[in-house]
């Protein structure tokens, strides 16, 4: 996503969140790092 696309996305600041993601932030950071590790090609 480019910065222009992010800025064009309308966000309703007053709307209540519909739910929450289970677990803590550390778990999700680790899971995201694992995804990135396998998606980014290795330099040889």
PyMOL Python script that loads the backbone (N, CA, C, O; Angstrom):
from pymol import cmd

cmd.read_pdbstr("""\
ATOM      1  N   UNK A   1       0.836  -1.177   0.000  1.00  0.00           N
ATOM      2  CA  UNK A   1       0.000   0.000   0.000  1.00  0.00           C
ATOM      3  C   UNK A   1       0.883   1.244   0.000  1.00  0.00           C
ATOM      4  O   UNK A   1       1.847   1.335   0.761  1.00  0.00           O
ATOM      5  N   UNK A   2       0.555   2.164  -0.831  1.00  0.00           N
ATOM      6  CA  UNK A   2       1.337   3.392  -0.869  1.00  0.00           C
ATOM      7  C   UNK A   2       0.794   4.389   0.145  1.00  0.00           C
ATOM      8  O   UNK A   2      -0.306   4.223   0.670  1.00  0.00           O
ATOM      9  N   UNK A   3       1.569   5.408   0.407  1.00  0.00           N
ATOM     10  CA  UNK A   3       1.137   6.444   1.353  1.00  0.00           C
ATOM     11  C   UNK A   3      -0.136   7.120   0.863  1.00  0.00           C
ATOM     12  O   UNK A   3      -0.998   7.466   1.671  1.00  0.00           O
ATOM     13  N   UNK A   4      -0.269   7.314  -0.446  1.00  0.00           N
ATOM     14  CA  UNK A   4      -1.475   7.946  -0.987  1.00  0.00           C
ATOM     15  C   UNK A   4      -2.699   7.082  -0.733  1.00  0.00           C
ATOM     16  O   UNK A   4      -3.771   7.592  -0.406  1.00  0.00           O
ATOM     17  N   UNK A   5      -2.539   5.779  -0.882  1.00  0.00           N
ATOM     18  CA  UNK A   5      -3.662   4.870  -0.635  1.00  0.00           C
ATOM     19  C   UNK A   5      -4.041   4.869   0.842  1.00  0.00           C
ATOM     20  O   UNK A   5      -5.223   4.812   1.181  1.00  0.00           O
ATOM     21  N   UNK A   6      -3.065   4.929   1.700  1.00  0.00           N
ATOM     22  CA  UNK A   6      -3.336   4.944   3.140  1.00  0.00           C
ATOM     23  C   UNK A   6      -4.064   6.226   3.519  1.00  0.00           C
ATOM     24  O   UNK A   6      -5.012   6.192   4.304  1.00  0.00           O
ATOM     25  N   UNK A   7      -3.628   7.360   2.967  1.00  0.00           N
ATOM     26  CA  UNK A   7      -4.263   8.636   3.278  1.00  0.00           C
ATOM     27  C   UNK A   7      -5.665   8.719   2.687  1.00  0.00           C
ATOM     28  O   UNK A   7      -6.524   9.404   3.243  1.00  0.00           O
ATOM     29  N   UNK A   8      -5.912   8.038   1.574  1.00  0.00           N
ATOM     30  CA  UNK A   8      -7.223   8.068   0.938  1.00  0.00           C
ATOM     31  C   UNK A   8      -8.239   7.196   1.665  1.00  0.00           C
ATOM     32  O   UNK A   8      -9.441   7.332   1.435  1.00  0.00           O
ATOM     33  N   UNK A   9      -7.781   6.307   2.535  1.00  0.00           N
ATOM     34  CA  UNK A   9      -8.662   5.399   3.258  1.00  0.00           C
ATOM     35  C   UNK A   9      -9.390   6.165   4.355  1.00  0.00           C
ATOM     36  O   UNK A   9      -8.758   6.752   5.232  1.00  0.00           O
ATOM     37  N   UNK A  10     -10.721   6.158   4.304  1.00  0.00           N
ATOM     38  CA  UNK A  10     -11.523   6.876   5.292  1.00  0.00           C
ATOM     39  C   UNK A  10     -11.633   6.075   6.585  1.00  0.00           C
ATOM     40  O   UNK A  10     -12.004   4.901   6.560  1.00  0.00           O
ATOM     41  N   UNK A  11     -11.318   6.695   7.697  1.00  0.00           N
ATOM     42  CA  UNK A  11     -11.416   6.039   9.000  1.00  0.00           C
ATOM     43  C   UNK A  11     -12.353   6.857   9.878  1.00  0.00           C
ATOM     44  O   UNK A  11     -12.174   8.063  10.042  1.00  0.00           O
ATOM     45  N   UNK A  12     -13.345   6.191  10.436  1.00  0.00           N
ATOM     46  CA  UNK A  12     -14.270   6.858  11.345  1.00  0.00           C
ATOM     47  C   UNK A  12     -13.697   6.759  12.763  1.00  0.00           C
ATOM     48  O   UNK A  12     -13.772   5.710  13.402  1.00  0.00           O
ATOM     49  N   UNK A  13     -13.124   7.870  13.241  1.00  0.00           N
ATOM     50  CA  UNK A  13     -12.446   7.889  14.540  1.00  0.00           C
ATOM     51  C   UNK A  13     -13.404   7.678  15.706  1.00  0.00           C
ATOM     52  O   UNK A  13     -12.996   7.205  16.767  1.00  0.00           O
ATOM     53  N   UNK A  14     -14.678   8.025  15.517  1.00  0.00           N
ATOM     54  CA  UNK A  14     -15.642   7.962  16.615  1.00  0.00           C
ATOM     55  C   UNK A  14     -16.253   6.580  16.787  1.00  0.00           C
ATOM     56  O   UNK A  14     -16.879   6.300  17.809  1.00  0.00           O
ATOM     57  N   UNK A  15     -16.079   5.719  15.801  1.00  0.00           N
ATOM     58  CA  UNK A  15     -16.689   4.396  15.841  1.00  0.00           C
ATOM     59  C   UNK A  15     -16.005   3.504  16.875  1.00  0.00           C
ATOM     60  O   UNK A  15     -14.779   3.494  16.979  1.00  0.00           O
ATOM     61  N   UNK A  16     -16.786   2.771  17.622  1.00  0.00           N
ATOM     62  CA  UNK A  16     -16.260   1.833  18.616  1.00  0.00           C
ATOM     63  C   UNK A  16     -15.643   0.629  17.909  1.00  0.00           C
ATOM     64  O   UNK A  16     -16.157   0.193  16.879  1.00  0.00           O
ATOM     65  N   UNK A  17     -14.558   0.089  18.440  1.00  0.00           N
ATOM     66  CA  UNK A  17     -13.991  -1.123  17.845  1.00  0.00           C
ATOM     67  C   UNK A  17     -14.969  -2.296  17.970  1.00  0.00           C
ATOM     68  O   UNK A  17     -15.666  -2.433  18.975  1.00  0.00           O
ATOM     69  N   UNK A  18     -15.005  -3.133  16.936  1.00  0.00           N
ATOM     70  CA  UNK A  18     -15.960  -4.244  16.940  1.00  0.00           C
ATOM     71  C   UNK A  18     -15.477  -5.416  17.777  1.00  0.00           C
ATOM     72  O   UNK A  18     -16.296  -6.237  18.192  1.00  0.00           O
ATOM     73  N   UNK A  19     -14.226  -5.525  18.034  1.00  0.00           N
ATOM     74  CA  UNK A  19     -13.706  -6.651  18.789  1.00  0.00           C
ATOM     75  C   UNK A  19     -12.235  -6.457  19.030  1.00  0.00           C
ATOM     76  O   UNK A  19     -11.661  -5.422  18.688  1.00  0.00           O
ATOM     77  N   UNK A  20     -11.634  -7.457  19.619  1.00  0.00           N
ATOM     78  CA  UNK A  20     -10.201  -7.354  19.835  1.00  0.00           C
ATOM     79  C   UNK A  20      -9.544  -8.642  19.408  1.00  0.00           C
ATOM     80  O   UNK A  20     -10.168  -9.703  19.416  1.00  0.00           O
ATOM     81  N   UNK A  21      -8.290  -8.547  19.037  1.00  0.00           N
ATOM     82  CA  UNK A  21      -7.539  -9.720  18.617  1.00  0.00           C
ATOM     83  C   UNK A  21      -7.048 -10.430  19.876  1.00  0.00           C
ATOM     84  O   UNK A  21      -6.425  -9.802  20.732  1.00  0.00           O
ATOM     85  N   UNK A  22      -7.318 -11.723  20.001  1.00  0.00           N
ATOM     86  CA  UNK A  22      -6.888 -12.440  21.197  1.00  0.00           C
ATOM     87  C   UNK A  22      -5.367 -12.547  21.293  1.00  0.00           C
ATOM     88  O   UNK A  22      -4.668 -12.484  20.281  1.00  0.00           O
ATOM     89  N   UNK A  23      -4.870 -12.706  22.492  1.00  0.00           N
ATOM     90  CA  UNK A  23      -3.435 -12.828  22.719  1.00  0.00           C
ATOM     91  C   UNK A  23      -2.823 -11.484  23.045  1.00  0.00           C
ATOM     92  O   UNK A  23      -3.514 -10.467  23.102  1.00  0.00           O
ATOM     93  N   UNK A  24      -1.523 -11.489  23.257  1.00  0.00           N
ATOM     94  CA  UNK A  24      -0.860 -10.225  23.563  1.00  0.00           C
ATOM     95  C   UNK A  24      -0.060  -9.745  22.354  1.00  0.00           C
ATOM     96  O   UNK A  24       0.121 -10.478  21.381  1.00  0.00           O
ATOM     97  N   UNK A  25       0.409  -8.522  22.431  1.00  0.00           N
ATOM     98  CA  UNK A  25       1.101  -7.919  21.291  1.00  0.00           C
ATOM     99  C   UNK A  25       2.390  -8.663  20.948  1.00  0.00           C
ATOM    100  O   UNK A  25       2.729  -8.787  19.771  1.00  0.00           O
ATOM    101  N   UNK A  26       3.109  -9.155  21.944  1.00  0.00           N
ATOM    102  CA  UNK A  26       4.362  -9.860  21.690  1.00  0.00           C
ATOM    103  C   UNK A  26       4.184 -11.087  20.823  1.00  0.00           C
ATOM    104  O   UNK A  26       5.010 -11.369  19.955  1.00  0.00           O
ATOM    105  N   UNK A  27       3.104 -11.819  21.059  1.00  0.00           N
ATOM    106  CA  UNK A  27       2.822 -13.014  20.255  1.00  0.00           C
ATOM    107  C   UNK A  27       2.622 -12.620  18.791  1.00  0.00           C
ATOM    108  O   UNK A  27       3.174 -13.256  17.893  1.00  0.00           O
ATOM    109  N   UNK A  28       1.831 -11.572  18.554  1.00  0.00           N
ATOM    110  CA  UNK A  28       1.544 -11.165  17.184  1.00  0.00           C
ATOM    111  C   UNK A  28       2.761 -10.573  16.499  1.00  0.00           C
ATOM    112  O   UNK A  28       2.911 -10.718  15.286  1.00  0.00           O
ATOM    113  N   UNK A  29       3.626  -9.915  17.239  1.00  0.00           N
ATOM    114  CA  UNK A  29       4.877  -9.415  16.655  1.00  0.00           C
ATOM    115  C   UNK A  29       5.723 -10.591  16.198  1.00  0.00           C
ATOM    116  O   UNK A  29       6.284 -10.563  15.103  1.00  0.00           O
ATOM    117  N   UNK A  30       5.818 -11.618  17.019  1.00  0.00           N
ATOM    118  CA  UNK A  30       6.599 -12.806  16.651  1.00  0.00           C
ATOM    119  C   UNK A  30       6.035 -13.518  15.446  1.00  0.00           C
ATOM    120  O   UNK A  30       6.783 -13.936  14.563  1.00  0.00           O
ATOM    121  N   UNK A  31       4.715 -13.665  15.399  1.00  0.00           N
ATOM    122  CA  UNK A  31       4.074 -14.327  14.258  1.00  0.00           C
ATOM    123  C   UNK A  31       4.316 -13.526  12.977  1.00  0.00           C
ATOM    124  O   UNK A  31       4.618 -14.098  11.930  1.00  0.00           O
ATOM    125  N   UNK A  32       4.184 -12.209  13.066  1.00  0.00           N
ATOM    126  CA  UNK A  32       4.422 -11.353  11.900  1.00  0.00           C
ATOM    127  C   UNK A  32       5.867 -11.460  11.433  1.00  0.00           C
ATOM    128  O   UNK A  32       6.129 -11.502  10.231  1.00  0.00           O
ATOM    129  N   UNK A  33       6.803 -11.505  12.374  1.00  0.00           N
ATOM    130  CA  UNK A  33       8.224 -11.653  12.000  1.00  0.00           C
ATOM    131  C   UNK A  33       8.462 -12.962  11.268  1.00  0.00           C
ATOM    132  O   UNK A  33       9.244 -13.007  10.319  1.00  0.00           O
ATOM    133  N   UNK A  34       7.795 -14.029  11.698  1.00  0.00           N
ATOM    134  CA  UNK A  34       7.943 -15.317  11.017  1.00  0.00           C
ATOM    135  C   UNK A  34       7.411 -15.237   9.592  1.00  0.00           C
ATOM    136  O   UNK A  34       8.039 -15.752   8.667  1.00  0.00           O
ATOM    137  N   UNK A  35       6.252 -14.590   9.406  1.00  0.00           N
ATOM    138  CA  UNK A  35       5.715 -14.421   8.053  1.00  0.00           C
ATOM    139  C   UNK A  35       6.700 -13.660   7.176  1.00  0.00           C
ATOM    140  O   UNK A  35       6.971 -14.067   6.047  1.00  0.00           O
ATOM    141  N   UNK A  36       7.230 -12.567   7.687  1.00  0.00           N
ATOM    142  CA  UNK A  36       8.158 -11.742   6.916  1.00  0.00           C
ATOM    143  C   UNK A  36       9.421 -12.529   6.587  1.00  0.00           C
ATOM    144  O   UNK A  36       9.957 -12.423   5.484  1.00  0.00           O
ATOM    145  N   UNK A  37       9.888 -13.311   7.539  1.00  0.00           N
ATOM    146  CA  UNK A  37      11.109 -14.105   7.329  1.00  0.00           C
ATOM    147  C   UNK A  37      10.964 -15.040   6.138  1.00  0.00           C
ATOM    148  O   UNK A  37      11.916 -15.235   5.383  1.00  0.00           O
ATOM    149  N   UNK A  38       9.777 -15.621   5.963  1.00  0.00           N
ATOM    150  CA  UNK A  38       9.584 -16.557   4.867  1.00  0.00           C
ATOM    151  C   UNK A  38       9.145 -15.886   3.581  1.00  0.00           C
ATOM    152  O   UNK A  38       9.291 -16.473   2.509  1.00  0.00           O
ATOM    153  N   UNK A  39       8.610 -14.673   3.653  1.00  0.00           N
ATOM    154  CA  UNK A  39       8.159 -13.987   2.446  1.00  0.00           C
ATOM    155  C   UNK A  39       9.256 -13.186   1.765  1.00  0.00           C
ATOM    156  O   UNK A  39       9.236 -13.032   0.544  1.00  0.00           O
ATOM    157  N   UNK A  40      10.211 -12.672   2.531  1.00  0.00           N
ATOM    158  CA  UNK A  40      11.278 -11.860   1.958  1.00  0.00           C
ATOM    159  C   UNK A  40      12.361 -12.792   1.411  1.00  0.00           C
ATOM    160  O   UNK A  40      12.876 -13.643   2.136  1.00  0.00           O
ATOM    161  N   UNK A  41      12.703 -12.629   0.131  1.00  0.00           N
ATOM    162  CA  UNK A  41      13.724 -13.522  -0.443  1.00  0.00           C
ATOM    163  C   UNK A  41      15.100 -13.284   0.183  1.00  0.00           C
ATOM    164  O   UNK A  41      15.471 -12.156   0.509  1.00  0.00           O
ATOM    165  N   UNK A  42      15.830 -14.365   0.338  1.00  0.00           N
ATOM    166  CA  UNK A  42      17.179 -14.274   0.913  1.00  0.00           C
ATOM    167  C   UNK A  42      18.159 -13.768  -0.138  1.00  0.00           C
ATOM    168  O   UNK A  42      18.059 -14.114  -1.315  1.00  0.00           O
ATOM    169  N   UNK A  43      19.093 -12.957   0.295  1.00  0.00           N
ATOM    170  CA  UNK A  43      20.160 -12.507  -0.599  1.00  0.00           C
ATOM    171  C   UNK A  43      21.260 -13.549  -0.599  1.00  0.00           C
ATOM    172  O   UNK A  43      21.643 -14.066   0.451  1.00  0.00           O
ATOM    173  N   UNK A  44      21.759 -13.851  -1.772  1.00  0.00           N
ATOM    174  CA  UNK A  44      22.847 -14.837  -1.829  1.00  0.00           C
ATOM    175  C   UNK A  44      24.119 -14.224  -2.309  1.00  0.00           C
ATOM    176  O   UNK A  44      25.134 -14.912  -2.416  1.00  0.00           O
TER     177      UNK A  44
END
""", "prot")
cmd.dss("prot")
cmd.show_as("cartoon", "prot")
cmd.util.cbc("prot")
cmd.orient("prot")
